[in-house]
Amino acid sequence: MNDEKQPEAATDAKDGKPAEPADDLVTTTHSLGELRYTATTGRIVLREEVTEDDKFTGHKPKAELSITSYTLDDADHADRPVTFAFNGGPGSSSVWLHLGILGPRRVDAGDAGAMKPPPYRLVDNHESLLRHSDLVFIDPVSTGYSRAVNGEKAKPFHGYTGDIESVGEVIRLWTTRNNRWLSPKYLAGESYGTLRAAALSDFLQNRYGMYLNGLMLISPVLDIGTLEFSDHNDLPFAMYLPTYAAIAHYHGLHGDRSLREVLDEAEEFAAAEYPRVLARGSRLPRAERDAAVATIARLTGLSSDYVDAVDLRIEHIRFFTEVLRHKRKVVGRLDGRFTGYDADYGREHFSADPSMSAIIGPFTAALNHYVRAELEYENDLPYEVISRKVHPWSYKEFEAKNLSVADKLAAAMRANPHLRVHVACGYHDGATPHFAGEYTMARLAIPAELRDNVEFRYYEAGHMMYLHEESRLRQSRDLAAFVVGGE
């Protein structure tokens, strides 16, 4: 049941019919140290061209998407880069990148083991990418304040193609209305947002002739097959093993060994021996199986009995529930550095991700305060930080085949050899493990001379690596260097 009350539609004074939806953007001016900038926030209306009997009959409103843009004052906008940013989910708003690392203001949330209590506060983000690029944050339909217009269904937007087309249309509209076609253009996506960004690089080229300068893929997933655990897909078990080892190391299960030493061993095992062992199945000699069980147990911090009982295949939620069971704690999926409590320590799957539980409150409170008190935009709809209404998400385009957009990114790079790709990974990210990102990018169908267009950066943190202060500062420098390097 949907109890959300939509604002009543305005009516036309002449005939009493609902008025056409209109953009409701609000503009304010601000400063960040010596930087003066303009913020624009609100919703823009997306329309589709309508034809009947091969005759054009007009543009029909379909959705209102919430955006927040930041443009530097007194700058030559024709040459200044612009970065379009969004998060993932599917079903996530852009609040994480917006108030976590990229925007001029950020939430002071704390970090694993030292989260700040409510109420929370916003602080200036002096490391904001705004110093080097204008910024546009986009909330896909049913996230943030974005909604289908009155009388239209949201479902067509809740899937791969509808999502790409609607976000792509926002990018085209903003670029056109702000006369930025000759500006360097970047996309920054996180999690599913990296899949969206990779697909958009190809879509924008083919649909609008818009060629990009770079993609920032933060906590990447371009090939769902690397993450989708099933009885017939052993790949994720190997892809996650180095992450399990990193999380075990963080929680003191590797003694005085360094993280790098642990990762080197785990990655070497996951790249060769582990897939071979899993592929052998019942053909594997008992001695080899026992050796593999011992290695997996040592790397993950789990018991040999547990590894043997699950047939050497450790599903990720089971790992987060099991690894600290002896301490009656569970660890985070988004960030394995976080720990939390459960009501039942006999269960196989934890009841909640403690890392998400820790961060959802600070970011939600900060956004709801910020948008009204500082950006002066008023809307009585709830700002959907994480929306469950987008599910089930439609992947009908990939029916009976693996869901991957690596081919889209490769095609975009082959057509546009100037397209550069920055990949950011957190070693304690249990949602999109770094080893899976490496695996996918290494198999891109691009010529050898384009390999240097791809760069990786790693952080001793999780999915939102900017929660970790040292990682946030370093990542801010890395993103700035990527954009500046493309000028």
C-alpha positions as CSV (number, residue, x, y, z in Angstrom):
1,M,0.0,0.0,0.0
2,N,1.4,3.4,-0.9
3,D,0.5,6.0,1.8
4,E,2.5,8.8,0.2
5,K,0.4,11.8,-0.6
6,Q,1.4,13.6,-3.7
7,P,0.9,17.3,-3.8
8,E,-2.4,18.3,-5.4
9,A,-2.0,19.2,-9.1
10,A,-2.4,22.8,-10.0
11,T,-5.4,23.5,-12.2
12,D,-5.8,25.8,-15.1
13,A,-8.0,28.8,-14.2
14,K,-9.8,28.7,-17.5
15,D,-11.0,25.1,-17.9
16,G,-10.2,23.5,-14.5
17,K,-7.9,20.9,-16.0
18,P,-4.7,20.0,-14.3
19,A,-1.9,22.4,-15.3
20,E,1.1,21.2,-17.1
21,P,3.9,20.4,-14.7
22,A,6.7,22.9,-14.8
23,D,10.3,23.2,-13.6
24,D,10.5,24.5,-10.1
25,L,14.2,25.3,-9.7
26,V,15.5,27.6,-7.0
27,T,18.8,29.4,-7.3
28,T,21.0,30.6,-4.4
29,T,24.5,32.0,-4.1
30,H,27.2,30.8,-1.7
31,S,30.9,30.8,-1.0
32,L,33.5,28.2,-0.1
33,G,36.6,30.0,1.1
34,E,37.6,32.1,-1.8
35,L,35.2,30.3,-4.2
36,R,31.9,31.9,-5.0
37,Y,29.4,29.6,-6.6
38,T,25.7,29.4,-7.6
39,A,23.5,26.4,-6.5
40,T,20.4,25.5,-8.4
41,T,18.1,22.8,-7.0
42,G,14.6,21.5,-7.7
43,R,12.8,19.4,-10.3
44,I,12.9,19.6,-14.1
45,V,10.2,18.1,-16.2
46,L,11.1,15.3,-18.7
47,R,8.9,15.1,-21.8
48,E,8.6,12.6,-24.6
49,E,7.8,13.4,-28.2
50,V,4.3,12.1,-29.2
51,T,3.3,11.1,-32.7
52,E,0.0,9.9,-33.9
53,D,-0.5,8.5,-37.4
54,D,3.1,9.6,-38.2
55,K,2.2,13.1,-37.2
56,F,4.0,15.0,-34.4
57,T,1.4,16.1,-31.9
58,G,3.5,17.6,-29.1
59,H,5.6,16.8,-26.0
60,K,4.0,14.8,-23.2
61,P,5.3,15.3,-19.6
62,K,6.5,12.0,-18.2
63,A,8.5,12.7,-15.0
64,E,9.9,15.3,-12.8
65,L,13.5,14.7,-11.8
66,S,15.2,16.4,-8.9
67,I,18.7,17.8,-9.5
68,T,21.1,20.0,-7.7
69,S,23.8,21.8,-9.7
70,Y,26.8,24.0,-8.6
71,T,28.5,26.4,-11.0
72,L,31.4,28.5,-10.2
73,D,30.8,32.2,-10.5
74,D,33.0,34.4,-12.6
75,A,34.4,31.4,-14.5
76,D,34.6,30.8,-18.2
77,H,32.0,28.1,-18.3
78,A,32.6,27.3,-22.0
79,D,35.9,25.7,-21.1
80,R,35.2,24.6,-17.5
81,P,34.5,20.9,-16.9
82,V,31.2,19.7,-15.7
83,T,30.6,16.5,-13.8
84,F,27.2,14.7,-13.7
85,A,27.0,12.5,-10.6
86,F,24.6,9.9,-9.3
87,N,24.6,6.9,-7.0
88,G,23.2,3.4,-7.6
89,G,21.0,0.9,-5.8
90,P,19.0,0.7,-8.0
91,G,16.9,3.0,-5.9
92,S,19.5,5.2,-4.4
93,S,19.4,9.0,-4.5
94,S,22.6,11.0,-5.2
95,V,22.9,12.0,-1.5
96,W,26.0,9.9,-0.9
97,L,28.3,11.4,-3.5
98,H,26.6,14.8,-3.0
99,L,27.2,15.2,0.8
100,G,29.9,12.6,1.2
101,I,32.7,13.8,-1.1
102,L,31.9,15.8,-4.2
103,G,29.7,18.7,-3.1
104,P,30.7,22.0,-1.4
105,R,29.1,20.9,1.8
106,R,29.4,17.5,3.5
107,V,27.9,15.7,6.4
108,D,30.1,15.2,9.5
109,A,29.0,11.6,10.1
110,G,32.0,10.1,11.8
111,D,33.5,6.7,10.9
112,A,33.5,3.0,11.9
113,G,33.7,2.7,15.6
114,A,33.3,6.5,16.1
115,M,30.0,7.5,14.4
116,K,28.7,10.9,15.5
117,P,25.4,10.9,17.5
118,P,22.3,12.7,16.4
119,P,21.6,15.5,15.7
120,Y,24.2,15.8,13.0
121,R,25.9,18.7,11.3
122,L,27.1,19.9,7.9
123,V,30.6,21.4,7.3
124,D,32.3,23.1,4.4
125,N,34.0,20.6,2.1
126,H,37.1,22.4,1.2
127,E,38.2,19.4,-0.9
128,S,35.1,19.6,-3.1
129,L,35.5,18.7,-6.7
130,L,33.8,22.1,-7.4
131,R,37.3,23.6,-7.3
132,H,38.0,21.9,-10.6
133,S,34.5,21.1,-12.2
134,D,31.0,22.3,-12.0
135,L,28.7,19.7,-10.5
136,V,25.2,18.3,-11.3
137,F,23.7,15.7,-9.0
138,I,20.8,13.7,-10.4
139,D,18.2,11.7,-8.6
140,P,16.6,9.0,-10.8
141,V,12.9,8.5,-10.9
142,S,11.4,7.5,-7.5
143,T,14.5,8.6,-5.6
144,G,15.1,11.9,-4.0
145,Y,12.2,14.2,-5.0
146,S,12.0,12.6,-8.5
147,R,8.6,11.2,-9.4
148,A,6.5,10.3,-12.4
149,V,4.1,13.1,-13.2
150,N,0.4,12.9,-12.1
151,G,-1.4,10.3,-14.2
152,E,1.8,8.5,-15.4
153,K,3.3,5.3,-14.2
154,A,6.8,5.2,-12.7
155,K,7.4,1.5,-13.7
156,P,8.8,2.3,-17.2
157,F,11.6,4.2,-15.4
158,H,12.3,1.3,-13.0
159,G,14.6,-0.7,-15.3
160,Y,17.8,-0.7,-17.2
161,T,16.6,1.1,-20.4
162,G,14.2,3.5,-18.8
163,D,16.7,4.6,-16.3
164,I,19.5,5.1,-18.9
165,E,17.2,7.1,-21.2
166,S,15.8,9.4,-18.4
167,V,19.1,10.1,-16.8
168,G,20.6,10.7,-20.3
169,E,17.8,13.1,-21.1
170,V,18.6,15.1,-17.9
171,I,22.2,15.3,-18.9
172,R,21.3,16.5,-22.5
173,L,18.8,19.1,-21.2
174,W,21.2,20.6,-18.6
175,T,24.0,20.7,-21.1
176,T,21.8,22.4,-23.7
177,R,20.1,24.9,-21.4
178,N,23.4,25.9,-19.9
179,N,25.3,26.2,-23.2
180,R,27.8,23.6,-22.1
181,W,28.2,21.4,-25.2
182,L,31.8,22.6,-25.6
183,S,32.7,22.0,-21.9
184,P,34.7,18.9,-20.9
185,K,32.1,16.5,-19.6
186,Y,32.5,13.7,-16.9
187,L,30.2,11.2,-15.3
188,A,30.7,10.1,-11.7
189,G,28.8,7.0,-10.6
190,E,28.9,4.9,-7.5
191,S,27.9,1.2,-7.2
192,Y,25.0,0.6,-9.7
193,G,25.7,4.1,-10.8
194,T,28.9,2.8,-12.3
195,L,26.9,0.4,-14.5
196,R,24.7,3.4,-15.4
197,A,27.7,5.6,-16.2
198,A,29.3,2.9,-18.4
199,A,26.0,2.4,-20.3
200,L,25.5,6.2,-20.6
201,S,28.9,6.7,-22.2
202,D,27.7,4.6,-25.1
203,F,24.1,5.9,-25.0
204,L,25.0,9.5,-25.0
205,Q,27.4,9.0,-28.0
206,N,24.9,7.1,-30.1
207,R,21.7,8.9,-29.2
208,Y,22.9,12.5,-28.9
209,G,26.4,12.6,-30.4
210,M,27.7,13.6,-26.9
211,Y,31.2,12.4,-26.4
212,L,32.6,12.4,-22.8
213,N,36.0,13.2,-21.5
214,G,36.0,10.7,-18.6
215,L,34.1,8.4,-16.2
216,M,34.7,8.2,-12.5
217,L,33.6,4.7,-11.4
218,I,33.4,4.6,-7.6
219,S,32.9,1.1,-6.2
220,P,32.3,-0.4,-9.6
221,V,30.1,-3.1,-10.9
222,L,29.8,-3.5,-14.7
223,D,29.2,-7.2,-14.8
224,I,26.6,-8.5,-12.4
225,G,27.8,-12.1,-13.0
226,T,30.9,-11.3,-10.9
227,L,28.7,-10.7,-7.9
228,E,25.6,-12.9,-8.4
229,F,26.0,-16.0,-6.2
230,S,24.3,-19.1,-7.5
231,D,24.7,-22.9,-7.7
232,H,25.9,-22.6,-11.3
233,N,28.2,-19.6,-11.0
234,D,31.4,-20.1,-9.1
235,L,32.9,-16.8,-10.2
236,P,31.7,-14.6,-7.3
237,F,33.2,-16.9,-4.7
238,A,36.7,-16.2,-6.0
239,M,35.9,-12.5,-6.6
240,Y,34.9,-11.9,-3.0
241,L,37.8,-13.9,-1.3
242,P,40.3,-11.0,-1.2
243,T,37.6,-8.8,0.4
244,Y,36.9,-11.4,3.0
245,A,40.6,-11.6,3.7
246,A,40.8,-7.8,4.1
247,I,37.8,-7.7,6.4
248,A,39.3,-10.5,8.5
249,H,42.6,-8.6,8.7
250,Y,40.8,-5.4,9.8
251,H,39.2,-7.3,12.7
252,G,42.5,-8.8,13.9
253,L,42.2,-12.3,12.5
254,H,45.6,-12.1,10.7
255,G,47.8,-11.4,13.6
256,D,50.6,-8.9,12.8
257,R,50.6,-9.5,9.0
258,S,50.2,-6.4,6.9
259,L,47.0,-5.8,4.8
260,R,49.2,-5.8,1.6
261,E,50.7,-9.2,2.5
262,V,47.3,-10.7,3.2
263,L,45.8,-9.3,0.0
264,D,48.7,-10.5,-2.1
265,E,48.2,-14.0,-0.9
266,A,44.4,-13.9,-1.3
267,E,44.5,-12.4,-4.7
268,E,47.0,-14.9,-6.0
269,F,44.9,-17.8,-4.6
270,A,41.6,-16.3,-6.0
271,A,43.1,-15.8,-9.4
272,A,44.3,-19.3,-10.1
273,E,44.1,-22.1,-7.5
274,Y,40.7,-21.3,-6.0
275,P,38.8,-21.3,-9.4
276,R,40.6,-24.5,-10.3
277,V,39.6,-26.2,-7.0
278,L,36.0,-25.2,-7.4
279,A,35.9,-26.3,-11.0
280,R,37.2,-29.8,-10.1
281,G,34.2,-30.5,-7.9
282,S,34.1,-34.2,-6.8
283,R,37.1,-34.9,-9.0
284,L,39.3,-33.0,-6.6
285,P,41.6,-35.4,-4.5
286,R,40.9,-35.3,-0.8
287,A,44.3,-34.0,0.1
288,E,44.0,-31.1,-2.3
289,R,40.5,-30.3,-0.9
290,D,41.8,-30.4,2.6
291,A,44.6,-28.0,1.6
292,A,42.2,-25.6,-0.1
293,V,39.9,-25.7,3.0
294,A,42.8,-24.8,5.2
295,T,43.9,-21.9,3.0
296,I,40.4,-20.5,2.6
297,A,39.8,-20.7,6.4
298,R,43.1,-19.0,7.2
299,L,42.5,-16.2,4.7
300,T,38.9,-15.5,5.7
301,G,39.2,-16.1,9.4
302,L,36.5,-18.7,9.3
303,S,36.8,-22.2,10.8
304,S,37.9,-25.1,8.6
305,D,34.7,-26.9,9.6
306,Y,32.6,-24.0,8.3
307,V,34.5,-23.8,5.0
308,D,34.2,-27.5,4.5
309,A,30.4,-27.5,5.4
310,V,29.7,-24.9,2.8
311,D,31.6,-26.8,0.2
312,L,34.4,-24.2,-0.1
313,R,31.8,-21.6,-1.3
314,I,31.3,-18.7,1.0
315,E,28.3,-16.5,0.1
316,H,28.9,-12.9,1.2
317,I,25.9,-12.3,3.6
318,R,26.8,-15.6,5.3
319,F,30.4,-14.4,5.7
320,F,29.3,-11.1,7.3
321,T,27.1,-13.0,9.7
322,E,29.7,-15.8,10.5
323,V,33.1,-14.1,10.7
324,L,32.6,-12.5,14.1
325,R,29.9,-14.9,15.4
326,H,32.3,-15.9,18.2
327,K,32.2,-12.3,19.4
328,R,28.4,-12.1,18.9
329,K,28.7,-9.4,16.3
330,V,28.0,-9.1,12.6
331,V,30.1,-7.0,10.1
332,G,28.9,-4.6,7.4
333,R,28.2,-5.4,3.8
334,L,28.8,-1.9,2.5
335,D,31.8,-1.5,4.7
336,G,33.3,-4.5,6.5
337,R,35.0,-2.3,9.1
338,F,31.6,-1.6,10.7
339,T,30.2,-4.1,13.3
340,G,26.8,-4.4,14.8
341,Y,24.5,-6.6,16.9
342,D,21.8,-9.0,16.0
343,A,18.9,-10.6,17.9
344,D,19.8,-14.2,17.0
345,Y,23.3,-15.4,16.6
346,G,22.2,-18.7,15.2
347,R,20.9,-17.3,12.0
348,E,22.8,-17.6,8.7
349,H,21.9,-14.1,7.3
350,F,22.1,-11.0,9.5
351,S,18.9,-9.1,10.0
352,A,20.4,-5.7,8.9
353,D,23.7,-4.3,7.5
354,P,25.3,-2.4,10.4
355,S,27.2,-0.2,8.0
356,M,24.0,1.0,6.3
357,S,22.3,1.4,9.7
358,A,25.2,3.6,10.8
359,I,25.2,6.0,7.8
360,I,21.5,6.3,6.7
361,G,20.6,8.6,9.6
362,P,23.3,11.3,9.3
363,F,23.0,11.6,5.5
364,T,19.2,11.7,5.6
365,A,19.1,14.4,8.3
366,A,21.8,16.4,6.6
367,L,20.1,16.4,3.2
368,N,16.6,17.3,4.5
369,H,18.1,20.2,6.5
370,Y,20.4,21.4,3.7
371,V,17.9,21.5,0.9
372,R,15.5,23.8,2.8
373,A,17.7,25.8,5.1
374,E,20.6,26.5,2.7
375,L,19.4,25.8,-0.8
376,E,16.0,27.3,0.0
377,Y,14.0,24.6,-2.0
378,E,10.7,23.5,-0.4
379,N,8.9,20.3,-1.3
380,D,6.7,18.3,1.1
381,L,7.4,15.0,-0.6
382,P,9.7,12.8,1.4
383,Y,13.3,12.8,0.0
384,E,13.7,9.2,-0.8
385,V,17.4,8.5,0.1
386,I,16.9,4.7,-0.6
387,S,13.7,3.9,-2.4
388,R,12.2,0.3,-2.4
389,K,9.5,1.4,-4.8
390,V,11.8,0.8,-7.8
391,H,11.8,-2.9,-7.2
392,P,11.5,-5.3,-9.0
393,W,14.0,-3.6,-11.3
394,S,13.6,-4.7,-14.9
395,Y,16.5,-6.3,-16.7
396,K,14.4,-7.6,-19.5
397,E,17.0,-6.5,-22.1
398,F,19.3,-9.1,-20.6
399,E,16.9,-12.0,-20.5
400,A,18.7,-15.4,-20.9
401,K,22.2,-13.7,-20.9
402,N,24.6,-12.2,-18.5
403,L,23.9,-8.7,-17.3
404,S,27.0,-6.8,-18.2
405,V,27.7,-3.3,-19.7
406,A,31.4,-3.9,-20.2
407,D,30.7,-4.2,-23.9
408,K,29.0,-0.7,-23.8
409,L,32.0,0.9,-22.2
410,A,34.4,-0.8,-24.5
411,A,32.4,0.3,-27.5
412,A,32.4,3.9,-26.2
413,M,36.2,3.8,-25.7
414,R,36.9,2.4,-29.1
415,A,34.7,5.1,-30.8
416,N,36.1,7.8,-28.5
417,P,39.8,7.0,-27.8
418,H,40.1,10.1,-25.6
419,L,37.6,8.7,-23.1
420,R,39.4,8.1,-19.8
421,V,38.2,5.9,-16.9
422,H,39.0,6.3,-13.2
423,V,38.2,3.3,-11.0
424,A,38.0,3.7,-7.2
425,C,37.8,0.6,-5.0
426,G,37.6,0.1,-1.2
427,Y,39.3,-3.0,0.1
428,H,36.6,-3.5,2.8
429,D,33.7,-3.1,0.3
430,G,31.5,-6.2,0.6
431,A,29.0,-5.0,-1.9
432,T,31.3,-4.5,-5.0
433,P,34.6,-6.2,-4.3
434,H,37.7,-4.6,-5.8
435,F,38.9,-7.9,-7.3
436,A,35.7,-8.2,-9.4
437,G,36.3,-4.7,-10.7
438,E,39.8,-5.6,-11.7
439,Y,38.5,-8.8,-13.4
440,T,35.9,-6.9,-15.5
441,M,38.2,-4.0,-16.5
442,A,41.0,-6.4,-17.5
443,R,38.6,-8.1,-20.0
444,L,37.4,-5.0,-21.8
445,A,37.5,-5.4,-25.5
446,I,39.7,-2.5,-26.2
447,P,43.1,-2.3,-28.0
448,A,46.3,-2.4,-26.0
449,E,47.0,1.3,-26.7
450,L,43.8,2.3,-24.8
451,R,44.7,0.4,-21.6
452,D,46.5,3.4,-20.3
453,N,43.2,5.3,-20.4
454,V,42.1,3.3,-17.3
455,E,43.5,4.0,-13.9
456,F,42.7,2.3,-10.5
457,R,42.9,3.8,-7.1
458,Y,42.5,1.8,-3.8
459,Y,41.4,2.8,-0.3
460,E,41.5,1.1,3.1
461,A,37.8,1.7,3.5
462,G,34.5,0.4,2.2
463,H,31.8,1.1,-0.4
464,M,31.6,4.7,0.6
465,M,35.3,5.0,1.1
466,Y,35.0,8.7,1.9
467,L,33.6,7.9,5.3
468,H,37.2,7.2,6.3
469,E,38.8,10.6,6.7
470,E,42.2,9.6,5.3
471,S,40.6,7.9,2.3
472,R,38.3,10.9,1.8
473,L,41.2,13.3,1.6
474,R,43.2,11.1,-0.7
475,Q,40.2,10.3,-2.9
476,S,39.4,14.0,-3.3
477,R,42.9,14.6,-4.5
478,D,42.7,11.6,-6.9
479,L,39.4,12.7,-8.4
480,A,40.7,16.3,-8.8
481,A,43.9,15.0,-10.5
482,F,41.8,12.9,-12.9
483,V,39.7,15.9,-14.0
484,V,42.6,18.3,-14.1
485,G,44.6,15.7,-16.1
486,G,42.0,15.7,-18.8
487,E,42.1,19.4,-19.4
